[in-house]
């Protein structure tokens, strides 16, 4: 299968830098897939799953916002946070989910509400990437 160059970066690490056969990401308007020689594309990433196919096998990661760009047979993902499925601490994610759910029971400002809802989405995404690998 034809390949393209892929880089996945977060502020604290390079998660991936190599050849890929397929990339699937969750943008703010839905899931988007990329194969070699895809047309130029840029989109914002939401909280969601990222899948990379390399050597015929998919590998999943949890992503929390960022951007994806595809140009000249190169894809680049710049993410606020990104973790491979096997790096996710489910116990920590479940604790973050419970904290966020408890905070949502309190009276919050609009900003606090937005931040807490984001924290809950991020925790649920991390849990779902580990427990429901599709």
C-alpha atoms as an extended CHARMM CRD file, in Angstrom:
* protein
*
       134  EXT
         1         1  UNK       CA              0.0000000000        0.0000000000        0.0000000000  PROA      1               0.0000000000
         2         2  UNK       CA              1.2210000000        3.5190000000       -0.7980000000  PROA      2               0.0000000000
         3         3  UNK       CA              2.5860000000        5.5290000000        2.1170000000  PROA      3               0.0000000000
         4         4  UNK       CA              2.9430000000        9.1360000000        3.1930000000  PROA      4               0.0000000000
         5         5  UNK       CA              5.0850000000       10.8970000000        5.7790000000  PROA      5               0.0000000000
         6         6  UNK       CA              3.3400000000       11.4970000000        9.1300000000  PROA      6               0.0000000000
         7         7  UNK       CA              4.3600000000       13.5440000000       12.1340000000  PROA      7               0.0000000000
         8         8  UNK       CA              2.3360000000       13.6410000000       15.3540000000  PROA      8               0.0000000000
         9         9  UNK       CA              3.5380000000       16.3130000000       17.7910000000  PROA      9               0.0000000000
        10        10  UNK       CA              2.4210000000       17.6330000000       21.1550000000  PROA      10              0.0000000000
        11        11  UNK       CA              4.0390000000       20.3750000000       23.2460000000  PROA      11              0.0000000000
        12        12  UNK       CA              6.0750000000       17.8410000000       25.2260000000  PROA      12              0.0000000000
        13        13  UNK       CA              6.9030000000       15.0850000000       22.7380000000  PROA      13              0.0000000000
        14        14  UNK       CA              7.0820000000       13.7070000000       19.2230000000  PROA      14              0.0000000000
        15        15  UNK       CA              4.6190000000       10.8230000000       19.2970000000  PROA      15              0.0000000000
        16        16  UNK       CA              5.2360000000        9.6240000000       15.7480000000  PROA      16              0.0000000000
        17        17  UNK       CA              7.5610000000       10.5440000000       12.8890000000  PROA      17              0.0000000000
        18        18  UNK       CA              7.5800000000        8.0740000000       10.0370000000  PROA      18              0.0000000000
        19        19  UNK       CA              5.6980000000        6.4980000000        7.1550000000  PROA      19              0.0000000000
        20        20  UNK       CA              2.0000000000        5.6340000000        7.4090000000  PROA      20              0.0000000000
        21        21  UNK       CA             -0.4900000000        3.9370000000        5.0950000000  PROA      21              0.0000000000
        22        22  UNK       CA             -3.6290000000        5.5010000000        6.5440000000  PROA      22              0.0000000000
        23        23  UNK       CA             -4.5880000000        8.1450000000        9.0880000000  PROA      23              0.0000000000
        24        24  UNK       CA             -8.0140000000        8.6810000000       10.6310000000  PROA      24              0.0000000000
        25        25  UNK       CA             -8.6430000000       11.6570000000       12.9310000000  PROA      25              0.0000000000
        26        26  UNK       CA            -11.6220000000       13.2820000000       14.6110000000  PROA      26              0.0000000000
        27        27  UNK       CA            -11.9460000000       16.8550000000       13.3830000000  PROA      27              0.0000000000
        28        28  UNK       CA            -14.4030000000       19.3820000000       14.7730000000  PROA      28              0.0000000000
        29        29  UNK       CA            -16.7330000000       18.5270000000       11.8740000000  PROA      29              0.0000000000
        30        30  UNK       CA            -16.3820000000       14.7340000000       11.9420000000  PROA      30              0.0000000000
        31        31  UNK       CA            -13.9500000000       11.9330000000       11.2240000000  PROA      31              0.0000000000
        32        32  UNK       CA            -11.5210000000       12.3850000000        8.3370000000  PROA      32              0.0000000000
        33        33  UNK       CA             -9.3720000000        9.7450000000        6.6810000000  PROA      33              0.0000000000
        34        34  UNK       CA             -6.1550000000       10.2290000000        4.7190000000  PROA      34              0.0000000000
        35        35  UNK       CA             -4.3280000000        7.9950000000        2.2780000000  PROA      35              0.0000000000
        36        36  UNK       CA             -1.1900000000        8.7120000000        0.2460000000  PROA      36              0.0000000000
        37        37  UNK       CA             -1.4340000000       11.6760000000       -2.1340000000  PROA      37              0.0000000000
        38        38  UNK       CA             -4.4920000000       13.1700000000       -0.4240000000  PROA      38              0.0000000000
        39        39  UNK       CA             -5.4380000000       16.6520000000       -1.5630000000  PROA      39              0.0000000000
        40        40  UNK       CA             -4.1960000000       19.5670000000        0.5910000000  PROA      40              0.0000000000
        41        41  UNK       CA             -6.2650000000       19.8240000000        3.7600000000  PROA      41              0.0000000000
        42        42  UNK       CA             -6.2490000000       21.6650000000        7.1080000000  PROA      42              0.0000000000
        43        43  UNK       CA             -8.7300000000       21.2300000000        9.9590000000  PROA      43              0.0000000000
        44        44  UNK       CA             -9.1140000000       21.7220000000       13.6890000000  PROA      44              0.0000000000
        45        45  UNK       CA             -9.0960000000       18.5750000000       15.7910000000  PROA      45              0.0000000000
        46        46  UNK       CA            -11.6280000000       17.9550000000       18.5020000000  PROA      46              0.0000000000
        47        47  UNK       CA            -11.3900000000       15.5440000000       21.3850000000  PROA      47              0.0000000000
        48        48  UNK       CA            -11.3410000000       12.1120000000       19.8200000000  PROA      48              0.0000000000
        49        49  UNK       CA             -9.5810000000        9.0460000000       18.5660000000  PROA      49              0.0000000000
        50        50  UNK       CA             -6.6760000000        9.0540000000       16.1420000000  PROA      50              0.0000000000
        51        51  UNK       CA             -5.7580000000        5.9120000000       14.2000000000  PROA      51              0.0000000000
        52        52  UNK       CA             -2.5550000000        5.3060000000       12.2650000000  PROA      52              0.0000000000
        53        53  UNK       CA             -2.0780000000        2.3470000000        9.9420000000  PROA      53              0.0000000000
        54        54  UNK       CA              1.4810000000        1.1730000000        9.5130000000  PROA      54              0.0000000000
        55        55  UNK       CA              2.6140000000       -2.2010000000        8.1220000000  PROA      55              0.0000000000
        56        56  UNK       CA             -1.0320000000       -3.2380000000        7.7450000000  PROA      56              0.0000000000
        57        57  UNK       CA             -1.8900000000       -2.6890000000       11.4390000000  PROA      57              0.0000000000
        58        58  UNK       CA             -3.8310000000        0.1520000000       13.0630000000  PROA      58              0.0000000000
        59        59  UNK       CA             -2.6740000000        1.8070000000       16.2760000000  PROA      59              0.0000000000
        60        60  UNK       CA             -5.0250000000        4.0700000000       18.2810000000  PROA      60              0.0000000000
        61        61  UNK       CA             -4.3740000000        7.1880000000       20.3310000000  PROA      61              0.0000000000
        62        62  UNK       CA             -6.4350000000        9.7010000000       22.2930000000  PROA      62              0.0000000000
        63        63  UNK       CA             -6.1820000000       13.3120000000       21.0790000000  PROA      63              0.0000000000
        64        64  UNK       CA             -7.3750000000       16.4590000000       22.8350000000  PROA      64              0.0000000000
        65        65  UNK       CA             -7.6200000000       19.3270000000       20.3580000000  PROA      65              0.0000000000
        66        66  UNK       CA             -5.1220000000       20.5620000000       17.8120000000  PROA      66              0.0000000000
        67        67  UNK       CA             -4.8200000000       20.7500000000       14.0380000000  PROA      67              0.0000000000
        68        68  UNK       CA             -4.1960000000       18.3570000000       11.1650000000  PROA      68              0.0000000000
        69        69  UNK       CA             -2.5620000000       19.4070000000        7.9040000000  PROA      69              0.0000000000
        70        70  UNK       CA             -1.9630000000       17.3520000000        4.7800000000  PROA      70              0.0000000000
        71        71  UNK       CA              0.1940000000       18.7580000000        1.9760000000  PROA      71              0.0000000000
        72        72  UNK       CA              2.7090000000       17.3420000000       -0.5160000000  PROA      72              0.0000000000
        73        73  UNK       CA              2.1020000000       13.7530000000        0.6760000000  PROA      73              0.0000000000
        74        74  UNK       CA              2.9400000000       14.7460000000        4.2740000000  PROA      74              0.0000000000
        75        75  UNK       CA              0.5300000000       14.8190000000        7.1990000000  PROA      75              0.0000000000
        76        76  UNK       CA              1.2480000000       16.7310000000       10.3590000000  PROA      76              0.0000000000
        77        77  UNK       CA             -0.7520000000       16.7040000000       13.5650000000  PROA      77              0.0000000000
        78        78  UNK       CA             -0.1080000000       19.3300000000       16.2030000000  PROA      78              0.0000000000
        79        79  UNK       CA             -2.0830000000       18.3340000000       19.2820000000  PROA      79              0.0000000000
        80        80  UNK       CA             -2.5230000000       19.8460000000       22.7170000000  PROA      80              0.0000000000
        81        81  UNK       CA             -2.2560000000       16.3260000000       24.1130000000  PROA      81              0.0000000000
        82        82  UNK       CA             -1.9900000000       12.9140000000       22.5030000000  PROA      82              0.0000000000
        83        83  UNK       CA             -1.3930000000        9.4590000000       24.0030000000  PROA      83              0.0000000000
        84        84  UNK       CA             -1.1120000000        6.0300000000       22.4350000000  PROA      84              0.0000000000
        85        85  UNK       CA             -3.6990000000        3.5620000000       23.7160000000  PROA      85              0.0000000000
        86        86  UNK       CA             -1.0650000000        1.5340000000       25.5880000000  PROA      86              0.0000000000
        87        87  UNK       CA              0.2340000000        4.6600000000       27.3760000000  PROA      87              0.0000000000
        88        88  UNK       CA             -3.1250000000        5.7250000000       28.8340000000  PROA      88              0.0000000000
        89        89  UNK       CA             -3.5380000000        5.3910000000       32.5950000000  PROA      89              0.0000000000
        90        90  UNK       CA             -7.1890000000        4.3040000000       32.8180000000  PROA      90              0.0000000000
        91        91  UNK       CA             -7.3120000000        4.6860000000       36.6050000000  PROA      91              0.0000000000
        92        92  UNK       CA             -6.1920000000        8.3100000000       36.2780000000  PROA      92              0.0000000000
        93        93  UNK       CA             -8.6820000000        8.9190000000       33.4580000000  PROA      93              0.0000000000
        94        94  UNK       CA            -11.5430000000        7.4590000000       35.4950000000  PROA      94              0.0000000000
        95        95  UNK       CA            -10.5800000000        9.6530000000       38.4760000000  PROA      95              0.0000000000
        96        96  UNK       CA            -10.5660000000       12.7140000000       36.1880000000  PROA      96              0.0000000000
        97        97  UNK       CA            -14.0070000000       11.7150000000       34.8880000000  PROA      97              0.0000000000
        98        98  UNK       CA            -15.3880000000       11.4450000000       38.4200000000  PROA      98              0.0000000000
        99        99  UNK       CA            -13.8720000000       14.8160000000       39.4200000000  PROA      99              0.0000000000
       100       100  UNK       CA            -15.3900000000       16.5090000000       36.3860000000  PROA      100             0.0000000000
       101       101  UNK       CA            -18.8010000000       14.9330000000       37.0000000000  PROA      101             0.0000000000
       102       102  UNK       CA            -18.7310000000       16.1250000000       40.6180000000  PROA      102             0.0000000000
       103       103  UNK       CA            -17.7190000000       19.6520000000       39.5740000000  PROA      103             0.0000000000
       104       104  UNK       CA            -20.6070000000       19.7510000000       37.0930000000  PROA      104             0.0000000000
       105       105  UNK       CA            -23.0040000000       19.2930000000       40.0310000000  PROA      105             0.0000000000
       106       106  UNK       CA            -21.8600000000       22.6480000000       41.4190000000  PROA      106             0.0000000000
       107       107  UNK       CA            -22.6970000000       26.1500000000       40.3050000000  PROA      107             0.0000000000
       108       108  UNK       CA            -20.0210000000       27.2040000000       37.8370000000  PROA      108             0.0000000000
       109       109  UNK       CA            -19.2350000000       30.2880000000       35.8050000000  PROA      109             0.0000000000
       110       110  UNK       CA            -19.4930000000       29.9150000000       32.0200000000  PROA      110             0.0000000000
       111       111  UNK       CA            -15.7100000000       29.6190000000       31.7630000000  PROA      111             0.0000000000
       112       112  UNK       CA            -15.5300000000       27.0200000000       34.5520000000  PROA      112             0.0000000000
       113       113  UNK       CA            -18.3720000000       25.0850000000       32.9320000000  PROA      113             0.0000000000
       114       114  UNK       CA            -16.5890000000       25.0380000000       29.5510000000  PROA      114             0.0000000000
       115       115  UNK       CA            -13.3230000000       23.9010000000       31.1450000000  PROA      115             0.0000000000
       116       116  UNK       CA            -15.0090000000       21.1880000000       33.2150000000  PROA      116             0.0000000000
       117       117  UNK       CA            -16.9810000000       19.8850000000       30.2190000000  PROA      117             0.0000000000
       118       118  UNK       CA            -13.7230000000       19.7400000000       28.2310000000  PROA      118             0.0000000000
       119       119  UNK       CA            -12.0440000000       17.8310000000       31.0770000000  PROA      119             0.0000000000
       120       120  UNK       CA            -14.9420000000       15.3590000000       31.1040000000  PROA      120             0.0000000000
       121       121  UNK       CA            -14.7870000000       14.8600000000       27.3050000000  PROA      121             0.0000000000
       122       122  UNK       CA            -11.0460000000       14.3230000000       27.4810000000  PROA      122             0.0000000000
       123       123  UNK       CA            -11.3510000000       11.7520000000       30.2950000000  PROA      123             0.0000000000
       124       124  UNK       CA            -14.1580000000        9.8790000000       28.5150000000  PROA      124             0.0000000000
       125       125  UNK       CA            -12.1690000000        9.8550000000       25.2720000000  PROA      125             0.0000000000
       126       126  UNK       CA             -9.1130000000        8.3770000000       27.0030000000  PROA      126             0.0000000000
       127       127  UNK       CA            -11.2830000000        5.6770000000       28.6270000000  PROA      127             0.0000000000
       128       128  UNK       CA            -13.0620000000        4.8870000000       25.3480000000  PROA      128             0.0000000000
       129       129  UNK       CA             -9.8140000000        4.5950000000       23.3750000000  PROA      129             0.0000000000
       130       130  UNK       CA             -8.6230000000        1.9210000000       25.8060000000  PROA      130             0.0000000000
       131       131  UNK       CA            -11.8800000000        0.0480000000       26.3620000000  PROA      131             0.0000000000
       132       132  UNK       CA            -13.4840000000        0.2430000000       22.9100000000  PROA      132             0.0000000000
       133       133  UNK       CA            -10.7990000000       -0.1610000000       20.2570000000  PROA      133             0.0000000000
       134       134  UNK       CA            -12.6720000000       -0.0980000000       16.9460000000  PROA      134             0.0000000000
